[in-house]
Each structure stands twice: as C-alpha cells, then as structure tokens.
Amino acid sequence: MRLIKSDLLTQILIAFVVAIILGLIFGPSISVLQPLGDLFLRLIKFIIAPLVLATLVIGVASIGDPKSLGRVGSKTIGYYLITTAIAILIGLGIAFLISPGKGLSITEPASDVEVNETEGVIQTFLNIVPENPFTSLGEGDILQIIFFAIFLGLAITLIGKKADPVYHFFDAFAEIMFKITGIIMRFAPIGILGLVAPVIGEYGPNVLLPLLKVIIAVGIACILHAIIVYSLSVKVFADMNPLTFFKGISPAAIVAFSTASSAATLPVTIKNTQENLGVSNKISSFVLPLGATINMDGTAIYQGVAVMFIAQFYGIDMSVMQLTTVVITTVLASIGTAGVPGAGMIMLAMVLSATGLPLDGIALIAGIDRILDMFRTSINIVGDASAAVVVAGTEDEIDRSTFEEETNIVDSKIEPKRKI
C-alpha cells in the first residue's frame, strides 16, 4: 500500500515537470491537452458534495458530545485565524525586503478588471443556513452542506440507537466515496498534465518576466510560512515529524497547485490526511471542509505582497496604521469572502479600499493572478491539513501507525543493531 502511494506521488511529480516543459516548448498550442485537465477537474468536483456530507455527518456523530464538538470547532477556527494573521505579516515582510514594485517600468493597464463585491461577513453567516439543503447539495454550496451535515450528525447522536441505521448508511456511503476518490486519483498524473501545461503555454516567460519579482515574493513567502508555521505547529501540538507531514500531504498540494481550487482539492486532502497522516475521520471530516471555505493563509500572503507591490509601484509609503489595517481587514475578509469565486481578487479590492490605495493597482497583477492563485491555493491546502493534524494531536485522534511503520523500517536499515 505504501509503495502504491509513493508511486502515485512520483507519477504526479513527473507529470508536473513534463507539463511545464511541454508548455514552454509548444506555447498556446498545448491547449489541446486542456480537455484532459477539464475531465479530471469534473471527476474531482462531482464527488465533493456527497463526500463532504457523508464524512462530516459521521465525524460529528462520532464526536458525540456537543461540548466536544464546540471544543474542536473553537480550536479549528482559532488556528485558522491565527495562521492567517501570521501569513499576512510574512507576505508584507517579504514584499518589503524584495520590493517587487520599485523600479518597475511597465505600462499601467486600463482598469477594466471586474471585481465582484462580497456580501460581507453578516450576510455570509446568514447564507450558511440553507433554505433547502437538497438545493445546496445540487449547487455544491460547501458552507450550507457543512451546516446541514452538522445538524444531521448532532441529531443522530441525540436520538441514539434508533438512528443507528442512518449512521451506518452514511458510514458505508463515506467508504464508497473514499473508494471512488481513490479510483479518480489514479488518473491524477494525466489530469495534472492537462491542467498545468496549458497555463504555462498561455502565459509563457514573456508575460511572466516583467512581474517575476511578484511571483518570486509570493513563492518565497509561501515556502517560509509552510516551513516556519506548519512545521512548528505539527511538531509542537502533534509531535509529528514535519518531513512526514509534508510528504503525506504533498499529493494534495500538487493537485491544489494544478487546479487552483481548494474545493476541488478537498477530496484528495481528506484522503491524504486520513491515510498518510493518520488523522481520524471525525476530525478531518470537520476541520478540512471548514478550512476549504474560510482558511486563506495563501491568499493572505498574496494580499501582503500585492498591497506592498501596488504601494511601491505608485510610490506610496505605507504607514503603520495602514499596515495594521491590512492585517485586520485580511483576517476578517477571509471569513467574509468564504466560498466566493475569485476570493483573492475580492479580498484585494477590500484591502485596497480600506487602506486608501488606488484600486487601479489590481489591474497591474491581474495578468498573473492565475499563476499566483496556484501558489496561494497550494498553501491553503497545506494549512488545512496542518490544522487537522494540530486539532487531532490535541484531541488524541491520530493513528501513528499509518506513518511510523515506514519510519521504523527506514531506521532499522540505517541504525546497526546494538550488542547486548
């Protein structure tokens, strides 16, 4: 089983490298591979709603005690908000050091970038309650599905034995969805080839070079955030080797980088977190769907870099009050824009408005937003997984045999036997 997982990761990495090479060689004509990516994306999306519903119902019903559910929920949301605040600070810091907007000689594009407005935090919370849960399932509204699943799980717990048939139904249904996810993941290398190659071919080096410092700044900030924040978190709170963590979640991170969609990657994230990192079903099924909608560490990093870039381009010196406003607005907007397509661009418009920076600056980086979206989505997914590991570690809900077996085998080969 471990060999199969390793082979799949190797195949995904090879497909990713090949996609980049093909995109650079063939340019826009490589878009003939796009249908392969679209098919893989459709296969992933079609299992999201039923998988979230089934796993979350079982997760909540397994937790049982409403007090325990409240404890897990508060830990999850608290972790997400804290790491988002740290992420925006890292983004601001890296952008300040690299200065991607200084000395940039590009023609300012026309400000014709359309940015939809978010409905705000209050309306978002109201929209969590579905008027028709079956409509929510049909439309794939993750927040409303989560609300529906939590109430189903709680009701199953409160009713007791009479609800056992419903519990067993969702339990079996969840296993079926996991099996389907495993089948779909066998086609991941082909899907990633069809997703990444057209993006590289469309943008190419000529488009990326003028704004290369922005891409580098976002990339460095994402890597630092993962190494510092996530490594320390899983080690301190779950006593997990950071290398084990990153290796276990790497397939989901690559899929996230390719699809640029947290929701589309959710089934893979749940599968990797449970099978590779040993997080229990009841923790992962609650923490991960919630993280896919409100956790935006990667997007927060993007906000920090983008704000500093726009300020530097226009020659504006950011005050301490403006920088503080950026942090607060980004953390709050991570909730207010939950589940809204193009959340990164929406959040950037909110932050620029709050700090008094010109909204026209959005057009400066709109051309590379798809590239940046790949970085921020990948770190969002890794952040979701770290939250699941941290919460599971504090709740003693990690099956360490899933990853310690491989470590023990490696150690036994390296360390000589001691003489008695």
GIVENVEN-V896344 format. One line per field, one symbol per residue. phi: phi as a letter, one per 20 degrees, with the letter a starting at -180 (. if undefined). psi: psi as a letter, one per 40 degrees, with the letter a starting at -180 (. if undefined). burial: b if it has 24 or more other ideal C-beta (glycine too) atoms within 12 Angstrom, else e. Layout:
BEGIN
phi->???
psi->???
burial->???
END
This chain:
BEGIN
phi->.ffffffffffffffffffffffffemgffffeggfffffffffffdfgfffffffgffffffmfgfffffffffffffffffffffffffffffffelfeemedcffffedfecfefenffffffffeffbffffffemffffffgffffffffgfffnfgeggfffffffffffffffgfffffeggfffgfeegfffffemfffeggdffffffffffffffffeffffffffecldfgffffffefgfffffffelbfffeggfffffffeedmffffeffeffffffdcecfffffgfffffffffffemdefeffffffgffffffffefdgmegmgfffffffffffenefffffffdffdfffffffffffffffgffffffffffdlcdefffcffffffffffeefffee
psi->dddddddddddddddddddddddddeadeeeeeddddddddddddeeddddddddddddddddchdddddddddddddddddddddddddddddddddgeehehgihhiigehhhiiieiddddddedhhdhddddddefhddddddddddddddddddbddedddddddddddddddddddddededdddddedddddddddiddddddfddddddddddddddddddddddddddefhhdddddddeddddddddddfhdddedddddddddddeehiddddeddddddedehfdddddddddddddddddefhhhidddddddddddddddddehehifddddddddddddeeihdeddddeddedddddddddddddddddddddddddeeffhgeddedddddddddddhihih.
burial->eeeebeebbebbbebbebbbebbeeeeeebbebbebbeebbebbbebbbbbbbbbbbbbbbbbeeeebbeebbebbbebbbbbbbbbbbbbbbbbbebebbeebeeeeeeeeeebeebeeeeebeebbebeebeebbeebbbbbbbbbbbbbbbebbeeeeeeeeebeebbebbeebbebbbebbebbbbbbbbbbbbbbbbbbeebbebbebbbbbbbbbbbbbbebbbbebbeebbebebebbbbbbbbbbbbbbbbbbbbbbbbbbbbbbbbbbbbbbbbbbbbbbbbbbbbbbbbbbbbbbbbbbbbbbbeeebeeebbebbbbbbbbbbbbbbbbebbbbbbbbbbbbbbebebebbbbbbbbbbbbbbbbbbbbbbbbbbbbbbbbbbbebbbbebbeebeeeeeeeeeeeeee
END
